[in-house]
Amino acid sequence: MPSDQQALDFEQALTELEGVVERLERGDLPLEEALRVFERGVDLTRQCQGALKSAQQRVDTLMKRNGEVEPEPFSVPDAARDDRAEAP
C-alpha cells in the first residue's frame, strides 16, 4: 500500500477505497485497526473527490474554450434513482 504522501491516480484510489469499505463492513477488525483503516478511507475519499473536481474543471475549461456547448447539470433518471434507493 502506498504511503499517504504518494498520490494515487483516481482508479487506484477508488480500488483501494473499495477494499477499505469491504474490510470495515466485515466488522472483524480490532478497534484501533478499524480506526486506522477508516482514516485511510477518509484520505482516499478526499483524493477521489479532488480528482473528480479537477476533471470537472478541465471539462468546464474545454467547453468554455470551444464556446459551442453549454454544460448541463447531470441528473439521474427517475428509474435509476429508484434502483439506488432499493439497494442495501
Buried (B, 14 or more C-beta within 10 A) or exposed (E): EEEEEEEBEBEBBBEBBEBBEEBBEEEEBEEEEBEEBBEBBEBBBEBBEEBEEEEEEEEEEEEEEEEEEEEEEEEEEEEEEEEEEEEE
